[in-house]
């Protein structure tokens, strides 16, 4: 989905107005993409993008985890990928600042890493802008032994170089 009207407002309502019921609807829309069902079937695990403790307390829920639960409840592992510290919101940062902002922000839960060896993972998030968050989390999953990682997001901002 393009992260524009009306989806941007629905996502804001979902995340910032405490309306977690949108997760089920977003998951349904995501499943309508032709490649999503086969990817979910092929995945060993579905891992939602973790939130920092501060952000989780602020919102009361992890929006990516709620979406993941509606996509493939039996495969979701919410406690394996950890967000180590709170970072400034990515939305107001340049691409370079986003990448720097996320250095060392993620880690694997120590007892779960071995379970990723040779596994196919779907990494779920609600919105992707520059891809820096997905890239940083994917590096941690790869280092833990994940064989293949598929990024699955509800909405994507337009790429700055889309017209080039």
C-alpha positions as protocol buffer text, in pm:
chain_id: "A"
residue {
  index: 1
  type: UNK
  ca { x: 0 y: 0 z: 0 }
}
residue {
  index: 2
  type: UNK
  ca { x: 119 y: 350 z: -71 }
}
residue {
  index: 3
  type: UNK
  ca { x: 169 y: 542 z: 253 }
}
residue {
  index: 4
  type: UNK
  ca { x: -61 y: 824 z: 148 }
}
residue {
  index: 5
  type: UNK
  ca { x: -420 y: 927 z: 189 }
}
residue {
  index: 6
  type: UNK
  ca { x: -630 y: 760 z: 329 }
}
residue {
  index: 7
  type: UNK
  ca { x: -393 y: 489 z: 456 }
}
residue {
  index: 8
  type: UNK
  ca { x: -159 y: 728 z: 636 }
}
residue {
  index: 9
  type: UNK
  ca { x: -449 y: 852 z: 848 }
}
residue {
  index: 10
  type: UNK
  ca { x: -572 y: 502 z: 923 }
}
residue {
  index: 11
  type: UNK
  ca { x: -223 y: 396 z: 1030 }
}
residue {
  index: 12
  type: UNK
  ca { x: -190 y: 703 z: 1252 }
}
residue {
  index: 13
  type: UNK
  ca { x: -526 y: 621 z: 1409 }
}
residue {
  index: 14
  type: UNK
  ca { x: -410 y: 263 z: 1462 }
}
residue {
  index: 15
  type: UNK
  ca { x: -77 y: 354 z: 1622 }
}
residue {
  index: 16
  type: UNK
  ca { x: -131 y: 685 z: 1798 }
}
residue {
  index: 17
  type: UNK
  ca { x: -500 y: 687 z: 1891 }
}
residue {
  index: 18
  type: UNK
  ca { x: -493 y: 345 z: 2053 }
}
residue {
  index: 19
  type: UNK
  ca { x: -706 y: 165 z: 1796 }
}
residue {
  index: 20
  type: UNK
  ca { x: -552 y: -184 z: 1773 }
}
residue {
  index: 21
  type: UNK
  ca { x: -860 y: -326 z: 1595 }
}
residue {
  index: 22
  type: UNK
  ca { x: -711 y: -201 z: 1268 }
}
residue {
  index: 23
  type: UNK
  ca { x: -448 y: -478 z: 1283 }
}
residue {
  index: 24
  type: UNK
  ca { x: -693 y: -743 z: 1161 }
}
residue {
  index: 25
  type: UNK
  ca { x: -799 y: -528 z: 866 }
}
residue {
  index: 26
  type: UNK
  ca { x: -441 y: -441 z: 771 }
}
residue {
  index: 27
  type: UNK
  ca { x: -347 y: -809 z: 780 }
}
residue {
  index: 28
  type: UNK
  ca { x: -639 y: -892 z: 551 }
}
residue {
  index: 29
  type: UNK
  ca { x: -526 y: -630 z: 300 }
}
residue {
  index: 30
  type: UNK
  ca { x: -168 y: -757 z: 320 }
}
residue {
  index: 31
  type: UNK
  ca { x: -283 y: -1114 z: 252 }
}
residue {
  index: 32
  type: UNK
  ca { x: -451 y: -994 z: -68 }
}
residue {
  index: 33
  type: UNK
  ca { x: -113 y: -936 z: -236 }
}
residue {
  index: 34
  type: UNK
  ca { x: -55 y: -1243 z: -459 }
}
residue {
  index: 35
  type: UNK
  ca { x: 282 y: -1341 z: -312 }
}
residue {
  index: 36
  type: UNK
  ca { x: 195 y: -1307 z: 58 }
}
residue {
  index: 37
  type: UNK
  ca { x: 9 y: -1636 z: 115 }
}
residue {
  index: 38
  type: UNK
  ca { x: 287 y: -1848 z: -43 }
}
residue {
  index: 39
  type: UNK
  ca { x: 548 y: -1653 z: 156 }
}
residue {
  index: 40
  type: UNK
  ca { x: 359 y: -1713 z: 482 }
}
residue {
  index: 41
  type: UNK
  ca { x: 327 y: -2083 z: 404 }
}
residue {
  index: 42
  type: UNK
  ca { x: 700 y: -2112 z: 326 }
}
residue {
  index: 43
  type: UNK
  ca { x: 805 y: -1919 z: 636 }
}
residue {
  index: 44
  type: UNK
  ca { x: 926 y: -2102 z: 941 }
}
residue {
  index: 45
  type: UNK
  ca { x: 874 y: -1799 z: 1163 }
}
residue {
  index: 46
  type: UNK
  ca { x: 700 y: -1460 z: 1148 }
}
residue {
  index: 47
  type: UNK
  ca { x: 882 y: -1199 z: 1351 }
}
residue {
  index: 48
  type: UNK
  ca { x: 731 y: -855 z: 1416 }
}
residue {
  index: 49
  type: UNK
  ca { x: 950 y: -549 z: 1436 }
}
residue {
  index: 50
  type: UNK
  ca { x: 1005 y: -490 z: 1808 }
}
residue {
  index: 51
  type: UNK
  ca { x: 940 y: -162 z: 1983 }
}
residue {
  index: 52
  type: UNK
  ca { x: 1159 y: -1 z: 2245 }
}
residue {
  index: 53
  type: UNK
  ca { x: 1022 y: -32 z: 2597 }
}
residue {
  index: 54
  type: UNK
  ca { x: 943 y: 342 z: 2610 }
}
residue {
  index: 55
  type: UNK
  ca { x: 744 y: 332 z: 2285 }
}
residue {
  index: 56
  type: UNK
  ca { x: 558 y: 18 z: 2396 }
}
residue {
  index: 57
  type: UNK
  ca { x: 458 y: 182 z: 2725 }
}
residue {
  index: 58
  type: UNK
  ca { x: 351 y: 496 z: 2538 }
}
residue {
  index: 59
  type: UNK
  ca { x: 128 y: 307 z: 2288 }
}
residue {
  index: 60
  type: UNK
  ca { x: 24 y: 14 z: 2501 }
}
residue {
  index: 61
  type: UNK
  ca { x: 81 y: -232 z: 2214 }
}
residue {
  index: 62
  type: UNK
  ca { x: 324 y: -321 z: 1938 }
}
residue {
  index: 63
  type: UNK
  ca { x: 140 y: -254 z: 1612 }
}
residue {
  index: 64
  type: UNK
  ca { x: 368 y: -487 z: 1413 }
}
residue {
  index: 65
  type: UNK
  ca { x: 306 y: -772 z: 1658 }
}
residue {
  index: 66
  type: UNK
  ca { x: -70 y: -725 z: 1632 }
}
residue {
  index: 67
  type: UNK
  ca { x: -54 y: -742 z: 1252 }
}
residue {
  index: 68
  type: UNK
  ca { x: 176 y: -1046 z: 1265 }
}
residue {
  index: 69
  type: UNK
  ca { x: -66 y: -1229 z: 1496 }
}
residue {
  index: 70
  type: UNK
  ca { x: -339 y: -1188 z: 1234 }
}
residue {
  index: 71
  type: UNK
  ca { x: -112 y: -1300 z: 951 }
}
residue {
  index: 72
  type: UNK
  ca { x: 12 y: -1629 z: 1094 }
}
residue {
  index: 73
  type: UNK
  ca { x: -56 y: -1674 z: 1467 }
}
residue {
  index: 74
  type: UNK
  ca { x: 114 y: -2013 z: 1503 }
}
residue {
  index: 75
  type: UNK
  ca { x: 441 y: -1889 z: 1355 }
}
residue {
  index: 76
  type: UNK
  ca { x: 474 y: -1556 z: 1537 }
}
residue {
  index: 77
  type: UNK
  ca { x: 769 y: -1512 z: 1771 }
}
residue {
  index: 78
  type: UNK
  ca { x: 745 y: -1174 z: 1941 }
}
residue {
  index: 79
  type: UNK
  ca { x: 1025 y: -1221 z: 2193 }
}
residue {
  index: 80
  type: UNK
  ca { x: 1312 y: -1334 z: 1971 }
}
residue {
  index: 81
  type: UNK
  ca { x: 1412 y: -1005 z: 1810 }
}
residue {
  index: 82
  type: UNK
  ca { x: 1474 y: -735 z: 2069 }
}
residue {
  index: 83
  type: UNK
  ca { x: 1488 y: -358 z: 2047 }
}
residue {
  index: 84
  type: UNK
  ca { x: 1774 y: -270 z: 2281 }
}
residue {
  index: 85
  type: UNK
  ca { x: 1713 y: 100 z: 2323 }
}
residue {
  index: 86
  type: UNK
  ca { x: 1479 y: 382 z: 2237 }
}
residue {
  index: 87
  type: UNK
  ca { x: 1577 y: 581 z: 1929 }
}
residue {
  index: 88
  type: UNK
  ca { x: 1428 y: 903 z: 1796 }
}
residue {
  index: 89
  type: UNK
  ca { x: 1139 y: 845 z: 1555 }
}
residue {
  index: 90
  type: UNK
  ca { x: 1265 y: 766 z: 1205 }
}
residue {
  index: 91
  type: UNK
  ca { x: 1002 y: 985 z: 1038 }
}
residue {
  index: 92
  type: UNK
  ca { x: 1188 y: 1315 z: 1079 }
}
residue {
  index: 93
  type: UNK
  ca { x: 1537 y: 1191 z: 989 }
}
residue {
  index: 94
  type: UNK
  ca { x: 1734 y: 1181 z: 664 }
}
residue {
  index: 95
  type: UNK
  ca { x: 1828 y: 843 z: 516 }
}
residue {
  index: 96
  type: UNK
  ca { x: 2181 y: 868 z: 656 }
}
residue {
  index: 97
  type: UNK
  ca { x: 2053 y: 972 z: 999 }
}
residue {
  index: 98
  type: UNK
  ca { x: 1806 y: 680 z: 997 }
}
residue {
  index: 99
  type: UNK
  ca { x: 2083 y: 429 z: 933 }
}
residue {
  index: 100
  type: UNK
  ca { x: 2305 y: 578 z: 1204 }
}
residue {
  index: 101
  type: UNK
  ca { x: 2007 y: 600 z: 1443 }
}
residue {
  index: 102
  type: UNK
  ca { x: 1960 y: 222 z: 1427 }
}
residue {
  index: 103
  type: UNK
  ca { x: 2317 y: 100 z: 1464 }
}
residue {
  index: 104
  type: UNK
  ca { x: 2315 y: -166 z: 1735 }
}
residue {
  index: 105
  type: UNK
  ca { x: 1947 y: -102 z: 1812 }
}
residue {
  index: 106
  type: UNK
  ca { x: 1850 y: -469 z: 1765 }
}
residue {
  index: 107
  type: UNK
  ca { x: 1967 y: -801 z: 1908 }
}
residue {
  index: 108
  type: UNK
  ca { x: 1848 y: -1158 z: 1936 }
}
residue {
  index: 109
  type: UNK
  ca { x: 1715 y: -1292 z: 2262 }
}
residue {
  index: 110
  type: UNK
  ca { x: 2011 y: -1511 z: 2369 }
}
residue {
  index: 111
  type: UNK
  ca { x: 1817 y: -1840 z: 2391 }
}
residue {
  index: 112
  type: UNK
  ca { x: 1636 y: -1799 z: 2058 }
}
residue {
  index: 113
  type: UNK
  ca { x: 1922 y: -1740 z: 1816 }
}
residue {
  index: 114
  type: UNK
  ca { x: 1996 y: -2107 z: 1749 }
}
residue {
  index: 115
  type: UNK
  ca { x: 1634 y: -2159 z: 1643 }
}
residue {
  index: 116
  type: UNK
  ca { x: 1689 y: -1936 z: 1339 }
}
residue {
  index: 117
  type: UNK
  ca { x: 1966 y: -2149 z: 1189 }
}
residue {
  index: 118
  type: UNK
  ca { x: 1869 y: -2217 z: 826 }
}
residue {
  index: 119
  type: UNK
  ca { x: 1516 y: -2086 z: 875 }
}
residue {
  index: 120
  type: UNK
  ca { x: 1294 y: -1875 z: 648 }
}
residue {
  index: 121
  type: UNK
  ca { x: 1174 y: -1562 z: 825 }
}
residue {
  index: 122
  type: UNK
  ca { x: 909 y: -1303 z: 752 }
}
residue {
  index: 123
  type: UNK
  ca { x: 986 y: -973 z: 922 }
}
residue {
  index: 124
  type: UNK
  ca { x: 667 y: -769 z: 971 }
}
residue {
  index: 125
  type: UNK
  ca { x: 627 y: -395 z: 1014 }
}
residue {
  index: 126
  type: UNK
  ca { x: 346 y: -150 z: 959 }
}
residue {
  index: 127
  type: UNK
  ca { x: 527 y: 116 z: 755 }
}
residue {
  index: 128
  type: UNK
  ca { x: 856 y: 124 z: 565 }
}
residue {
  index: 129
  type: UNK
  ca { x: 1013 y: 453 z: 465 }
}
residue {
  index: 130
  type: UNK
  ca { x: 1383 y: 429 z: 382 }
}
residue {
  index: 131
  type: UNK
  ca { x: 1412 y: 61 z: 474 }
}
residue {
  index: 132
  type: UNK
  ca { x: 1678 y: 136 z: 737 }
}
residue {
  index: 133
  type: UNK
  ca { x: 1483 y: -30 z: 1019 }
}
residue {
  index: 134
  type: UNK
  ca { x: 1418 y: -344 z: 816 }
}
residue {
  index: 135
  type: UNK
  ca { x: 1783 y: -356 z: 707 }
}
residue {
  index: 136
  type: UNK
  ca { x: 1914 y: -319 z: 1064 }
}
residue {
  index: 137
  type: UNK
  ca { x: 1683 y: -589 z: 1197 }
}
residue {
  index: 138
  type: UNK
  ca { x: 1758 y: -819 z: 901 }
}
residue {
  index: 139
  type: UNK
  ca { x: 2132 y: -800 z: 970 }
}
residue {
  index: 140
  type: UNK
  ca { x: 2071 y: -929 z: 1324 }
}
residue {
  index: 141
  type: UNK
  ca { x: 1850 y: -1212 z: 1194 }
}
residue {
  index: 142
  type: UNK
  ca { x: 2110 y: -1307 z: 931 }
}
residue {
  index: 143
  type: UNK
  ca { x: 2386 y: -1315 z: 1190 }
}
residue {
  index: 144
  type: UNK
  ca { x: 2168 y: -1547 z: 1397 }
}
residue {
  index: 145
  type: UNK
  ca { x: 2158 y: -1787 z: 1103 }
}
residue {
  index: 146
  type: UNK
  ca { x: 1836 y: -1704 z: 916 }
}
residue {
  index: 147
  type: UNK
  ca { x: 1860 y: -1845 z: 565 }
}
residue {
  index: 148
  type: UNK
  ca { x: 1605 y: -1616 z: 399 }
}
residue {
  index: 149
  type: UNK
  ca { x: 1428 y: -1302 z: 521 }
}
residue {
  index: 150
  type: UNK
  ca { x: 1119 y: -1156 z: 358 }
}
residue {
  index: 151
  type: UNK
  ca { x: 1012 y: -806 z: 457 }
}
residue {
  index: 152
  type: UNK
  ca { x: 636 y: -766 z: 478 }
}
residue {
  index: 153
  type: UNK
  ca { x: 493 y: -421 z: 546 }
}
residue {
  index: 154
  type: UNK
  ca { x: 146 y: -276 z: 523 }
}
residue {
  index: 155
  type: UNK
  ca { x: 248 y: 58 z: 370 }
}
residue {
  index: 156
  type: UNK
  ca { x: 552 y: 195 z: 192 }
}
residue {
  index: 157
  type: UNK
  ca { x: 643 y: 556 z: 136 }
}
residue {
  index: 158
  type: UNK
  ca { x: 723 y: 659 z: -219 }
}
residue {
  index: 159
  type: UNK
  ca { x: 1090 y: 620 z: -299 }
}
residue {
  index: 160
  type: UNK
  ca { x: 1272 y: 949 z: -350 }
}
residue {
  index: 161
  type: UNK
  ca { x: 1432 y: 812 z: -669 }
}
residue {
  index: 162
  type: UNK
  ca { x: 1110 y: 659 z: -810 }
}
residue {
  index: 163
  type: UNK
  ca { x: 1101 y: 901 z: -1102 }
}
residue {
  index: 164
  type: UNK
  ca { x: 1472 y: 876 z: -1180 }
}
